[in-house]
Amino acid sequence: MPGRSRDDTVAAVVRQWRAVRPDLDTGPMEVIGRINRCAALLQQAEDAPLRRAGLTRPEFDLLGALRRAGEELTPGRLARETFSSGAAVTKRLRQLGERGLVERRTDTRDRRVAHVRLADSGRELLDGLMPDQLAYETDVLAGVGGPRLDELATLLGALLGQLEERLGPPPE
């Protein structure tokens, strides 16, 4: 297939499987293995601009969800927006609150419900960080430019949509 790399670690694994089990179709492994390997490498890189700002990717995702929504969100909605567990969101919100980046208020009708909003300092941090983060991500993807990048985004979007439909919503 044109454009397929034969020098990556997944290609080596596939060659090994083909040597011991030539009867197996390793095509799915070539896709899923590469997606998993890319995700692992991207997580290891820890997003340099985020690291400089003292944020983790999950914290950045929470702040981003609040910024995009433009309104208060409940922790449950934030969990759905960021594909995180409720416990993880609660922990991150506490940490972000201690740093003055988010503010929580209790619902006036139901004290069990919390509403979270981006504090001014969180909005300033995120708005200042976004151009640097997008430049970093552009640099990470520099080897796959133009129409190939659009095609990759389309293909990954189709895969993600299919998986979300088949496997259901993320955990609450």
Residue pairs with C-beta under 8 A, 6 or more apart in sequence:
3 148
4 30
5 11
8 34
8 37
9 37
10 29
10 30
10 33
10 34
10 37
11 30
13 29
13 33
14 26
14 29
14 30
14 33
17 24
17 26
17 29
18 24
18 26
35 156
42 140
43 57
45 140
46 56
46 57
47 57
47 60
47 133
47 136
48 136
49 129
49 132
49 133
49 135
49 136
50 56
50 57
50 60
50 129
50 133
53 125
53 129
55 63
55 125
55 129
58 82
58 84
58 88
58 92
59 92
59 95
59 96
60 126
60 129
60 133
61 82
61 84
62 78
62 82
62 84
62 89
62 92
62 93
62 96
62 102
63 96
63 101
63 102
63 118
63 122
63 125
63 126
64 126
65 73
65 78
65 81
65 82
66 73
66 78
66 102
66 116
66 117
66 118
66 122
67 118
67 123
67 126
67 127
69 81
71 117
72 105
72 115
72 116
72 117
73 81
73 115
73 116
73 117
74 113
74 114
74 115
74 116
75 86
75 89
75 90
75 93
75 114
75 116
76 86
76 172
78 84
78 89
78 93
78 116
79 85
79 86
79 88
79 89
79 170
79 171
79 172
80 169
80 170
80 172
82 89
83 170
84 92
84 170
85 171
85 172
86 172
93 102
93 104
93 116
96 102
96 122
97 103
97 104
100 119
100 121
100 122
101 118
101 119
101 121
101 122
101 125
102 116
102 117
102 118
102 119
102 122
103 116
103 117
103 118
103 119
104 114
104 115
104 116
105 114
105 115
105 117
106 113
106 114
106 115
107 113
107 114
107 115
118 126
141 149
144 152
